[in-house]
Amino acid sequence: MKKTFDCVEMKQTCQEEIRRQIKGMTPSEEVAFFRRAGGKLQQRINSSKASAAHTTSR
């Protein structure tokens, strides 16, 4: 059976990209990087929740 989506491959690809982005950063710069990324993710979650609430309230 051929896989249409490989979760492990996606995870490894994402980790490699993050490693590339944080290479050479100080520990405090890494913390700031992940806090920014966490903030962006939270905004996406909140936006999705708002869209879902708007869609279901119709």
N, CA, C and O atoms as a Tinker XYZ file with bonds, in Angstrom:
   232  protein
     1  N      0.838000   -1.184000    0.000000    73     2
     2  CA     0.000000    0.000000    0.000000    64     1     3
     3  C      0.885000    1.251000    0.000000    63     2     4     5
     4  O      1.790000    1.373000    0.825000    81     3
     5  N      0.627000    2.159000   -0.907000    73     3     6
     6  CA     1.409000    3.391000   -1.020000    64     5     7
     7  C      0.844000    4.443000   -0.076000    63     6     8     9
     8  O     -0.365000    4.672000   -0.028000    81     7
     9  N      1.745000    5.081000    0.675000    73     7    10
    10  CA     1.334000    6.144000    1.588000    64     9    11
    11  C      1.059000    7.413000    0.799000    63    10    12    13
    12  O      1.783000    7.750000   -0.137000    81    11
    13  N      0.002000    8.110000    1.193000    73    11    14
    14  CA    -0.264000    9.410000    0.587000    64    13    15
    15  C      0.292000   10.529000    1.461000    63    14    16    17
    16  O      0.484000   11.655000    1.003000    81    15
    17  N      0.548000   10.202000    2.725000    73    15    18
    18  CA     1.089000   11.192000    3.657000    64    17    19
    19  C      1.991000   10.470000    4.638000    63    18    20    21
    20  O      1.581000    9.482000    5.247000    81    19
    21  N      3.212000   10.951000    4.797000    73    19    22
    22  CA     4.169000   10.351000    5.713000    64    21    23
    23  C      4.457000   11.341000    6.838000    63    22    24    25
    24  O      5.208000   12.300000    6.658000    81    23
    25  N      3.855000   11.099000    7.990000    73    23    26
    26  CA     3.982000   12.005000    9.132000    64    25    27
    27  C      5.438000   12.136000    9.593000    63    26    28    29
    28  O      5.904000   13.239000    9.878000    81    27
    29  N      6.142000   11.025000    9.664000    73    27    30
    30  CA     7.531000   11.043000   10.128000    64    29    31
    31  C      8.403000   11.870000    9.181000    63    30    32    33
    32  O      9.245000   12.650000    9.627000    81    31
    33  N      8.201000   11.697000    7.891000    73    31    34
    34  CA     8.966000   12.477000    6.909000    64    33    35
    35  C      8.669000   13.971000    7.058000    63    34    36    37
    36  O      9.581000   14.796000    7.001000    81    35
    37  N      7.403000   14.313000    7.249000    73    35    38
    38  CA     7.041000   15.724000    7.419000    64    37    39
    39  C      7.691000   16.297000    8.677000    63    38    40    41
    40  O      8.218000   17.409000    8.654000    81    39
    41  N      7.654000   15.538000    9.774000    73    39    42
    42  CA     8.260000   15.984000   11.026000    64    41    43
    43  C      9.755000   16.222000   10.845000    63    42    44    45
    44  O     10.282000   17.237000   11.300000    81    43
    45  N     10.437000   15.297000   10.184000    73    43    46
    46  CA    11.873000   15.448000    9.971000    64    45    47
    47  C     12.181000   16.651000    9.087000    63    46    48    49
    48  O     13.149000   17.368000    9.338000    81    47
    49  N     11.382000   16.877000    8.070000    73    47    50
    50  CA    11.573000   18.023000    7.182000    64    49    51
    51  C     11.392000   19.327000    7.957000    63    50    52    53
    52  O     12.167000   20.269000    7.792000    81    51
    53  N     10.374000   19.372000    8.795000    73    51    54
    54  CA    10.126000   20.573000    9.599000    64    53    55
    55  C     11.265000   20.823000   10.582000    63    54    56    57
    56  O     11.699000   21.960000   10.771000    81    55
    57  N     11.746000   19.744000   11.208000    73    55    58
    58  CA    12.861000   19.888000   12.149000    64    57    59
    59  C     14.124000   20.393000   11.454000    63    58    60    61
    60  O     14.840000   21.233000   12.000000    81    59
    61  N     14.394000   19.891000   10.268000    73    59    62
    62  CA    15.559000   20.351000    9.519000    64    61    63
    63  C     15.450000   21.833000    9.193000    63    62    64    65
    64  O     16.436000   22.564000    9.279000    81    63
    65  N     14.258000   22.277000    8.819000    73    63    66
    66  CA    14.041000   23.696000    8.504000    64    65    67
    67  C     14.257000   24.559000    9.745000    63    66    68    69
    68  O     14.886000   25.614000    9.672000    81    67
    69  N     13.739000   24.111000   10.872000    73    67    70
    70  CA    13.926000   24.865000   12.117000    64    69    71
    71  C     15.404000   24.907000   12.487000    63    70    72    73
    72  O     15.920000   25.957000   12.869000    81    71
    73  N     16.084000   23.771000   12.376000    73    71    74
    74  CA    17.535000   23.749000   12.667000    64    73    75
    75  C     18.282000   24.752000   11.796000    63    74    76    77
    76  O     19.180000   25.450000   12.266000    81    75
    77  N     17.900000   24.817000   10.515000    73    75    78
    78  CA    18.545000   25.755000    9.601000    64    77    79
    79  C     18.289000   27.195000   10.051000    63    78    80    81
    80  O     19.190000   28.033000   10.013000    81    79
    81  N     17.062000   27.474000   10.476000    73    79    82
    82  CA    16.709000   28.841000   10.869000    64    81    83
    83  C     17.379000   29.280000   12.164000    63    82    84    85
    84  O     17.715000   30.454000   12.314000    81    83
    85  N     17.579000   28.358000   13.099000    73    83    86
    86  CA    18.144000   28.759000   14.392000    64    85    87
    87  C     19.655000   28.561000   14.481000    63    86    88    89
    88  O     20.268000   28.884000   15.498000    81    87
    89  N     20.253000   28.028000   13.414000    73    87    90
    90  CA    21.691000   27.802000   13.419000    64    89    91
    91  C     22.432000   29.113000   13.694000    63    90    92    93
    92  O     22.203000   30.124000   13.030000    81    91
    93  N     23.307000   29.072000   14.669000    73    91    94
    94  CA    24.107000   30.242000   15.002000    64    93    95
    95  C     23.449000   31.197000   15.987000    63    94    96    97
    96  O     24.062000   32.185000   16.393000    81    95
    97  N     22.208000   30.916000   16.377000    73    95    98
    98  CA    21.531000   31.789000   17.344000    64    97    99
    99  C     22.027000   31.490000   18.754000    63    98   100   101
   100  O     22.412000   30.366000   19.074000    81    99
   101  N     22.008000   32.512000   19.573000    73    99   102
   102  CA    22.301000   32.316000   20.989000    64   101   103
   103  C     21.075000   31.665000   21.635000    63   102   104   105
   104  O     19.987000   31.683000   21.059000    81   103
   105  N     21.247000   31.094000   22.826000    73   103   106
   106  CA    20.083000   30.513000   23.503000    64   105   107
   107  C     18.926000   31.507000   23.680000    63   106   108   109
   108  O     17.763000   31.138000   23.518000    81   107
   109  N     19.235000   32.740000   24.005000    73   107   110
   110  CA    18.160000   33.722000   24.187000    64   109   111
   111  C     17.491000   34.062000   22.858000    63   110   112   113
   112  O     16.290000   34.329000   22.821000    81   111
   113  N     18.251000   34.056000   21.775000    73   111   114
   114  CA    17.656000   34.280000   20.456000    64   113   115
   115  C     16.741000   33.112000   20.062000    63   114   116   117
   116  O     15.694000   33.306000   19.445000    81   115
   117  N     17.164000   31.899000   20.432000    73   115   118
   118  CA    16.319000   30.731000   20.159000    64   117   119
   119  C     15.005000   30.822000   20.926000    63   118   120   121
   120  O     13.942000   30.529000   20.378000    81   119
   121  N     15.074000   31.225000   22.181000    73   119   122
   122  CA    13.859000   31.377000   22.984000    64   121   123
   123  C     12.928000   32.385000   22.324000    63   122   124   125
   124  O     11.728000   32.136000   22.208000    81   123
   125  N     13.465000   33.515000   21.893000    73   123   126
   126  CA    12.657000   34.537000   21.223000    64   125   127
   127  C     12.059000   33.985000   19.928000    63   126   128   129
   128  O     10.900000   34.261000   19.619000    81   127
   129  N     12.825000   33.220000   19.179000    73   127   130
   130  CA    12.349000   32.607000   17.934000    64   129   131
   131  C     11.137000   31.731000   18.205000    63   130   132   133
   132  O     10.117000   31.845000   17.524000    81   131
   133  N     11.246000   30.852000   19.203000    73   131   134
   134  CA    10.145000   29.933000   19.489000    64   133   135
   135  C      8.942000   30.642000   20.110000    63   134   136   137
   136  O      7.802000   30.228000   19.899000    81   135
   137  N      9.185000   31.687000   20.858000    73   135   138
   138  CA     8.056000   32.472000   21.398000    64   137   139
   139  C      7.288000   33.156000   20.272000    63   138   140   141
   140  O      6.057000   33.183000   20.282000    81   139
   141  N      8.019000   33.713000   19.296000    73   139   142
   142  CA     7.357000   34.334000   18.137000    64   141   143
   143  C      6.550000   33.288000   17.373000    63   142   144   145
   144  O      5.403000   33.525000   16.996000    81   143
   145  N      7.168000   32.126000   17.152000    73   143   146
   146  CA     6.479000   31.052000   16.422000    64   145   147
   147  C      5.242000   30.596000   17.190000    63   146   148   149
   148  O      4.198000   30.337000   16.591000    81   147
   149  N      5.356000   30.497000   18.501000    73   147   150
   150  CA     4.205000   30.111000   19.321000    64   149   151
   151  C      3.098000   31.149000   19.247000    63   150   152   153
   152  O      1.918000   30.802000   19.211000    81   151
   153  N      3.472000   32.412000   19.224000    73   151   154
   154  CA     2.481000   33.488000   19.099000    64   153   155
   155  C      1.759000   33.435000   17.762000    63   154   156   157
   156  O      0.546000   33.633000   17.694000    81   155
   157  N      2.513000   33.165000   16.696000    73   155   158
   158  CA     1.895000   33.051000   15.367000    64   157   159
   159  C      0.935000   31.867000   15.324000    63   158   160   161
   160  O     -0.150000   31.957000   14.751000    81   159
   161  N      1.345000   30.753000   15.936000    73   159   162
   162  CA     0.481000   29.577000   15.965000    64   161   163
   163  C     -0.793000   29.885000   16.740000    63   162   164   165
   164  O     -1.883000   29.503000   16.315000    81   163
   165  N     -0.669000   30.568000   17.869000    73   163   166
   166  CA    -1.843000   30.913000   18.667000    64   165   167
   167  C     -2.798000   31.807000   17.877000    63   166   168   169
   168  O     -4.015000   31.653000   17.979000    81   167
   169  N     -2.264000   32.729000   17.101000    73   167   170
   170  CA    -3.106000   33.583000   16.261000    64   169   171
   171  C     -3.866000   32.754000   15.232000    63   170   172   173
   172  O     -5.051000   32.990000   14.994000    81   171
   173  N     -3.186000   31.780000   14.620000    73   171   174
   174  CA    -3.845000   30.908000   13.639000    64   173   175
   175  C     -4.952000   30.090000   14.293000    63   174   176   177
   176  O     -6.023000   29.912000   13.714000    81   175
   177  N     -4.691000   29.592000   15.502000    73   175   178
   178  CA    -5.699000   28.812000   16.225000    64   177   179
   179  C     -6.904000   29.685000   16.529000    63   178   180   181
   180  O     -8.043000   29.278000   16.300000    81   179
   181  N     -6.658000   30.877000   17.040000    73   179   182
   182  CA    -7.757000   31.779000   17.375000    64   181   183
   183  C     -8.560000   32.167000   16.139000    63   182   184   185
   184  O     -9.787000   32.246000   16.186000    81   183
   185  N     -7.862000   32.407000   15.036000    73   183   186
   186  CA    -8.534000   32.752000   13.788000    64   185   187
   187  C     -9.406000   31.589000   13.304000    63   186   188   189
   188  O    -10.532000   31.799000   12.851000    81   187
   189  N     -8.889000   30.379000   13.400000    73   187   190
   190  CA    -9.649000   29.199000   12.985000    64   189   191
   191  C    -10.878000   29.014000   13.861000    63   190   192   193
   192  O    -11.957000   28.684000   13.369000    81   191
   193  N    -10.709000   29.228000   15.157000    73   191   194
   194  CA   -11.841000   29.102000   16.088000    64   193   195
   195  C    -12.914000   30.137000   15.752000    63   194   196   197
   196  O    -14.107000   29.834000   15.752000    81   195
   197  N    -12.471000   31.363000   15.465000    73   195   198
   198  CA   -13.421000   32.426000   15.130000    64   197   199
   199  C    -14.152000   32.102000   13.833000    63   198   200   201
   200  O    -15.361000   32.309000   13.728000    81   199
   201  N    -13.424000   31.597000   12.857000    73   199   202
   202  CA   -14.051000   31.225000   11.574000    64   201   203
   203  C    -15.049000   30.097000   11.774000    63   202   204   205
   204  O    -16.139000   30.116000   11.202000    81   203
   205  N    -14.678000   29.117000   12.582000    73   203   206
   206  CA   -15.570000   27.980000   12.830000    64   205   207
   207  C    -16.825000   28.432000   13.570000    63   206   208   209
   208  O    -17.928000   27.979000   13.267000    81   207
   209  N    -16.651000   29.329000   14.543000    73   207   210
   210  CA   -17.797000   29.820000   15.297000    64   209   211
   211  C    -18.735000   30.616000   14.375000    63   210   212   213
   212  O    -19.958000   30.524000   14.483000    81   211
   213  N    -18.139000   31.389000   13.479000    73   211   214
   214  CA   -18.940000   32.180000   12.552000    64   213   215
   215  C    -19.703000   31.276000   11.592000    63   214   216   217
   216  O    -20.869000   31.523000   11.284000    81   215
   217  N    -19.042000   30.239000   11.129000    73   215   218
   218  CA   -19.650000   29.307000   10.174000    64   217   219
   219  C    -20.777000   28.505000   10.826000    63   218   220   221
   220  O    -21.819000   28.281000   10.209000    81   219
   221  N    -20.571000   28.074000   12.070000    73   219   222
   222  CA   -21.584000   27.254000   12.738000    64   221   223
   223  C    -22.733000   28.065000   13.290000    63   222   224   225
   224  O    -23.788000   27.508000   13.593000    81   223
   225  N    -22.557000   29.372000   13.428000    73   223   226
   226  CA   -23.619000   30.204000   13.995000    64   225   227
   227  C    -24.641000   30.646000   12.958000    63   226   228   229
   228  O    -25.630000   31.295000   13.298000    81   227
   229  N    -24.413000   30.305000   11.709000    73   227   230
   230  CA   -25.335000   30.716000   10.644000    64   229   231
   231  C    -26.575000   29.909000   10.639000    63   230   232
   232  O    -27.452000   30.130000    9.804000    81   231
